[in-house]
Amino acid sequence: MLWFTDAMVDALRPAAVANPGAGEIFQLLRDGTARTKAELAALTGLARSTVALRVDALLAADLLRPAGEAVSTGGRPPARLAFNSRAGVVLAVDLGATHATVAVADLAGVILDSRTRTIDIGDGPENLLDVILEDGAALLGSAAVESSAASGAPLLGVGIGVPGPVEHTTGRPTNPPIMPGWDRFDVPGYVQRTFDVPVLVDNDVNILALGEHATTWPHVDDLIFVKVSTGIGAGIIAGGQLQRGAQGSAGDMGHVQVPHGSGSAREPGDDRDLEALASGSALAAALRDGGQDAHSPADVVDLVRAGNAAAIEATRQAGRDVGEVLATVVNLLNPSIIVLGGSIARAGEHLLAGVREVVYRRSIPLATQHLAIVQSQAGDRAAVLGAAIMVAREVLSPASVDRYVATKAH
């Protein structure tokens, strides 16, 4: 089960609120800890009568639930209240170049049901989204969801990850290289024809970073997730928060020109970017030119797992090239953890070894003193978990909760 830690809750809440509403009080309970009204009054500085009104509104909206009684200090034991993670559900979607996973999660990020299908992202947005929305509707009515969520729990939001750059404020993919027909397409608007709820869209690496952070490294404030697959990108978590940049393009490592490191087999004038050197597609092309039967990133992985010496060396060199770029990132951002994911990272330790070799040698000692470079542990569900977390944070933000409570009251 995914829990929101105190640090995560604090990061979501403004530093000071003059008169906390129901939404702000609700944030104090999102870590899963049950509290009494008296404890909430002490934490907020509000009068108990005011807290009681806010809490009653949250109970009426089903966002809180009774959680037993606290120890009595004399008289009737005070009732405790807790976050009701089953008050609603979210739809989470991970769109890849060749696959799509759709899941339904509760408000704490627990996956209730999911399904995965093979797709071709080049089929275009309308065709693919229609299929995804049909899958989503079927999951919302599935026995697993009906039995796990509260009776009649409403759909509160949809989160979608796509394999290309996204202008996060609008949810529109922007010049995505492997997504023909998707440029500037209004994904949220199209989805809202079927589900009239908030729809958030982000780059797939960002939602992978969210999923990995929440499931494996929840107490780490500074983490970089690097996906090496058909393309290369990074999700940056700094100060406990995902960093998207001004327009949502932060973490685009793939288009960084790779420095010419010592011992590199490249010619000094070879100024290709990282994706052209180290992505799964680039590795497949290089191996094919060398006489190997490699036409896709999956073929590269198969060759590495079969012990093919050329594929192993190419993958390790790809790790070194990724490390050349990451060394600069480490010096700039000083993360605690670098997580390597994607199909090429799953082929074995060879990519990881190449990254470590260069990063630990080229980054400053203070930045690498406690730096861990590891493989992804979150598994195949990391992306849909990240999409669920992304939309849950939005629909459970103080302002969103205040609006939801007001709607329920009327």
C-alpha positions in Angstrom: 0.0 0.0 0.0 1.2 3.5 -0.8 1.4 5.9 2.2 1.9 9.6 2.1 4.7 10.4 4.6 4.7 13.5 6.8 7.4 15.0 4.6 5.3 14.5 1.5 2.2 16.0 3.2 4.2 19.0 4.4 5.6 19.6 0.9 2.0 19.7 -0.4 0.8 22.2 2.1 1.7 25.9 2.0 4.0 27.0 4.8 1.5 29.2 6.5 -2.3 29.5 6.1 -4.1 32.3 8.0 -7.4 30.5 8.2 -7.2 26.8 7.1 -10.3 25.5 5.4 -11.4 21.9 5.1 -8.9 21.3 2.3 -5.9 22.4 4.5 -7.1 20.3 7.5 -7.6 17.3 5.2 -3.8 17.5 4.3 -3.0 16.7 7.9 -4.6 13.3 7.6 -3.3 12.2 4.3 -0.3 10.4 5.8 -2.7 7.7 7.1 -2.3 8.7 10.7 -5.6 8.9 12.6 -6.1 12.0 14.7 -8.7 13.5 17.0 -10.4 16.9 16.5 -8.4 18.2 19.5 -5.1 17.2 17.9 -6.2 18.9 14.6 -7.0 22.0 16.6 -3.6 22.0 18.2 -1.9 21.5 14.9 -3.8 24.3 13.2 -4.3 26.8 16.0 -8.0 26.9 15.2 -10.8 26.8 17.7 -12.2 23.3 18.3 -15.6 24.5 17.1 -14.1 25.6 13.8 -12.2 22.4 13.4 -15.4 20.4 14.1 -17.2 22.2 11.3 -14.4 21.5 8.8 -14.2 17.9 9.9 -17.9 17.4 9.7 -17.9 18.7 6.1 -15.1 16.2 5.2 -17.0 13.4 6.8 -20.1 14.4 4.9 -18.0 14.3 1.7 -16.8 10.8 2.6 -13.1 12.0 2.5 -12.7 11.1 6.2 -13.8 8.0 8.1 -14.1 7.2 11.8 -11.0 5.3 13.1 -11.8 4.2 16.6 -11.3 6.0 19.9 -8.2 7.6 21.4 -7.1 6.9 25.0 -9.3 8.8 27.4 -7.8 11.4 29.7 -11.0 11.5 31.7 -14.6 11.3 30.5 -15.7 10.0 27.1 -12.8 8.8 24.9 -12.3 11.2 21.9 -13.1 9.8 18.4 -10.2 9.5 15.9 -10.5 10.3 12.2 -8.5 9.1 9.2 -8.2 9.6 5.5 -10.8 7.5 3.6 -8.7 6.4 0.6 -11.7 4.5 -0.8 -13.9 7.5 -1.0 -13.2 7.7 -4.8 -11.0 6.2 -7.5 -8.7 7.5 -10.2 -8.0 6.1 -13.7 -4.3 5.8 -14.5 -2.9 5.2 -18.0 0.6 4.4 -19.2 0.9 4.8 -22.9 4.1 3.5 -24.5 5.3 3.1 -28.1 4.0 -0.5 -28.2 1.9 -1.0 -25.1 -0.8 0.5 -23.0 -1.6 -0.2 -19.4 -4.8 1.1 -17.8 -5.4 0.8 -14.1 -8.0 1.9 -11.5 -6.5 3.0 -8.1 -7.8 4.3 -4.9 -6.9 7.7 -3.5 -3.8 6.4 -1.7 -2.4 4.9 -5.0 -3.3 1.3 -4.4 -4.0 -0.4 -7.8 -7.4 -2.1 -7.6 -7.4 -3.6 -11.1 -5.5 -3.1 -14.4 -5.2 -4.4 -17.9 -2.4 -4.2 -20.6 -2.7 -4.4 -24.3 -0.3 -4.2 -27.3 -0.7 -1.0 -29.3 1.0 1.1 -32.0 1.4 4.7 -30.8 1.5 5.7 -34.5 -2.2 4.8 -34.8 -3.0 8.3 -33.7 -4.7 9.9 -30.6 -8.4 9.4 -31.4 -8.1 5.6 -32.2 -5.9 4.8 -29.3 -7.8 7.0 -26.7 -11.1 5.4 -27.7 -9.6 2.0 -27.0 -8.1 3.2 -23.7 -11.4 4.8 -22.6 -13.2 1.6 -23.3 -10.7 -0.3 -21.2 -11.1 2.3 -18.4 -14.9 2.0 -18.4 -14.7 -1.8 -18.2 -12.3 -1.6 -15.3 -14.4 0.9 -13.4 -17.2 -1.6 -13.6 -15.1 -4.7 -12.8 -15.8 -6.9 -9.8 -12.3 -6.2 -8.4 -13.0 -2.4 -8.3 -16.6 -2.8 -7.1 -15.5 -5.0 -4.2 -12.5 -2.9 -3.2 -13.8 0.7 -3.4 -16.5 2.1 -1.3 -20.0 1.5 -2.7 -20.6 3.9 -5.5 -17.1 5.5 -5.1 -16.9 8.2 -7.9 -14.2 8.6 -10.4 -12.3 11.8 -9.4 -9.6 12.1 -12.1 -7.6 10.6 -14.9 -3.8 10.6 -15.1 -2.0 9.7 -18.4 1.7 9.3 -19.2 2.8 9.5 -22.9 6.1 8.7 -24.6 7.0 12.2 -25.6 7.3 15.9 -24.4 4.2 17.3 -22.9 3.2 20.9 -22.1 1.9 20.0 -18.6 -0.3 23.0 -18.1 -2.4 22.1 -21.1 -1.8 18.3 -21.3 -0.9 18.6 -25.0 2.0 16.6 -26.4 4.5 18.9 -28.2 6.5 17.7 -31.2 6.7 14.1 -29.9 9.2 12.3 -32.2 7.6 8.8 -32.0 3.9 9.9 -31.8 2.7 10.9 -35.3 -0.5 12.8 -35.2 -0.3 13.7 -31.5 1.4 17.1 -31.8 -0.7 19.7 -29.8 -3.6 17.3 -29.6 -6.0 18.2 -26.8 -5.8 14.9 -24.8 -7.6 16.2 -21.7 -10.4 17.7 -23.8 -10.9 14.4 -25.7 -10.9 12.3 -22.6 -13.4 14.6 -20.8 -16.0 13.8 -23.5 -16.2 10.4 -21.8 -15.1 11.2 -18.2 -16.1 14.7 -17.0 -13.3 14.9 -14.4 -9.8 16.6 -14.2 -7.4 15.0 -16.7 -3.6 15.4 -16.2 -1.1 14.4 -18.9 2.7 14.1 -18.5 5.8 12.6 -20.0 6.2 8.9 -19.2 9.5 9.4 -17.5 8.0 11.9 -15.1 5.3 9.4 -14.0 7.9 6.7 -13.7 9.9 8.9 -11.4 6.8 9.5 -9.3 6.0 5.8 -9.1 9.6 4.8 -8.3 9.9 7.5 -5.7 6.7 6.7 -3.9 7.1 2.9 -3.9 10.9 2.5 -3.3 12.4 5.7 -2.1 9.6 7.7 -0.3 12.0 9.2 2.3 14.5 10.5 -0.4 14.1 14.1 -1.3 16.5 14.2 -4.3 16.2 11.5 -6.9 16.7 11.2 -10.7 15.0 8.5 -12.7 16.7 7.8 -16.1 14.8 5.7 -18.6 16.9 4.1 -21.4 14.7 2.5 -23.9 13.6 3.5 -27.4 14.6 7.0 -26.3 16.3 8.5 -23.2 14.9 10.8 -20.7 15.0 11.7 -17.0 12.5 12.5 -14.3 13.9 14.9 -11.7 12.6 14.9 -8.1 14.2 17.7 -6.0 13.2 18.8 -2.5 10.6 15.9 -2.6 8.8 17.5 -5.6 8.8 16.5 -9.3 10.5 19.3 -11.3 8.9 19.9 -14.7 10.6 23.2 -15.6 8.9 26.2 -17.1 7.1 24.5 -20.0 7.4 20.8 -18.9 10.6 19.9 -20.7 12.9 19.4 -17.8 14.9 16.2 -17.9 15.3 15.9 -21.7 18.7 14.2 -21.4 18.4 12.5 -24.8 19.1 15.7 -26.7 22.2 16.6 -24.7 25.4 16.4 -26.8 27.7 13.8 -25.2 31.1 15.0 -24.1 34.0 13.1 -25.7 35.4 11.2 -22.8 38.9 9.7 -22.5 38.9 6.2 -23.9 35.9 6.8 -26.1 35.8 4.9 -29.4 34.2 7.9 -31.1 36.1 10.3 -33.2 36.7 13.7 -31.5 34.5 15.4 -34.0 31.5 13.1 -33.4 29.0 15.4 -31.8 25.9 13.2 -31.7 23.5 13.6 -28.8 22.9 11.0 -26.2 19.8 9.4 -27.8 21.7 9.0 -31.0 24.5 7.1 -29.2 22.9 5.2 -26.3 19.2 4.6 -26.8 17.9 1.1 -27.6 17.2 2.1 -31.2 20.8 3.4 -31.6 22.3 0.3 -30.1 20.2 -1.9 -32.4 21.4 0.1 -35.4 25.0 -0.1 -34.4 24.8 -3.9 -33.7 23.1 -4.4 -37.0 25.8 -2.5 -38.8 28.2 -4.9 -37.1 26.5 -8.0 -38.5 24.2 -8.8 -35.6 20.5 -9.6 -35.9 19.2 -6.6 -34.1 16.3 -4.5 -35.3 14.8 -3.1 -32.1 15.6 -2.5 -28.4 14.0 -5.8 -27.6 16.6 -7.5 -29.9 19.4 -5.8 -28.0 18.1 -7.0 -24.7 17.8 -10.6 -26.0 21.4 -10.5 -27.3 22.7 -9.2 -24.0 20.8 -11.9 -22.0 22.2 -14.5 -24.4 25.7 -13.4 -23.6 26.5 -11.9 -27.0 29.9 -10.1 -26.5 29.2 -7.3 -29.0 25.8 -6.5 -27.4 27.3 -6.5 -23.9 30.1 -4.2 -24.8 27.7 -1.9 -26.7 25.4 -1.7 -23.7 28.3 -1.0 -21.3 29.5 1.8 -23.6 26.0 3.2 -23.7 26.2 3.3 -19.9 29.4 5.2 -20.1 27.8 7.7 -22.6 24.8 8.1 -20.2 27.3 8.6 -17.4 29.1 11.4 -19.2 25.8 13.4 -19.2 24.8 12.3 -15.8 28.1 13.4 -14.3 27.2 17.0 -15.1 23.7 16.5 -13.8 25.1 15.1 -10.5 27.3 18.2 -10.1 24.4 20.5 -10.7 21.6 18.8 -8.7 23.4 16.7 -6.2 20.9 13.8 -6.0 21.0 11.1 -3.4 19.8 8.4 -5.8 20.0 7.8 -9.5 17.6 5.1 -10.7 18.1 3.4 -14.1 15.0 2.0 -15.8 13.7 1.2 -19.2 14.2 -1.9 -21.4 18.0 -1.5 -21.8 18.5 -1.1 -18.0 16.6 -4.4 -17.5 18.9 -6.3 -19.7 21.4 -6.8 -16.8 24.1 -5.0 -14.9 26.1 -3.8 -17.9 24.4 -0.4 -18.5 24.5 0.2 -14.7 28.2 -0.6 -14.6 29.0 1.8 -17.4 27.1 4.6 -15.7 28.8 4.1 -12.4 32.2 3.9 -14.0 31.9 7.4 -15.4 29.8 9.2 -12.8 31.9 8.3 -9.9 35.1 9.2 -11.8 33.9 12.5 -13.3 31.6 14.0 -10.7 33.0 16.0 -7.7 33.7 13.9 -4.6 31.2 15.8 -2.4 28.4 15.0 -4.8 29.2 11.3 -5.0 30.1 10.7 -1.4 26.7 9.2 -0.6 25.3 8.8 -4.1 23.7 5.5 -5.0 23.2 4.4 -8.6 20.7 1.6 -8.8 18.3 -0.3 -11.0 14.6 0.4 -10.9 12.7 -1.7 -8.3 9.1 -0.6 -8.9 8.5 -3.0 -11.8 6.0 -2.9 -14.6 3.4 -1.0 -12.5 5.7 2.0 -11.7 4.2 4.1 -14.5 0.5 3.6 -13.7 1.3 4.1 -10.0 3.0 7.4 -10.9 0.0 8.5 -13.0 -2.3 7.6 -10.1 -0.2 9.6 -7.7 0.0 12.6 -10.1 -3.8 12.9 -10.4 -4.5 12.0 -6.7 -2.3 14.9 -5.6 -4.2 17.2 -7.8 -7.7 16.2 -6.9 -6.8 16.0 -3.2 -5.0 19.4 -3.1 -6.4 21.9 -0.6 -8.2 24.0 -3.2 -9.7 20.9 -5.0 -10.9 19.4 -1.7 -12.6 22.7 -0.8 -14.4 22.7 -4.1 -15.4 19.0 -3.7 -16.7 19.6 -0.2 -18.7 22.6 -1.3 -20.2 20.5 -4.2 -21.1 17.7 -1.8 -22.7 20.1 0.6 -25.1 21.3 -2.1 
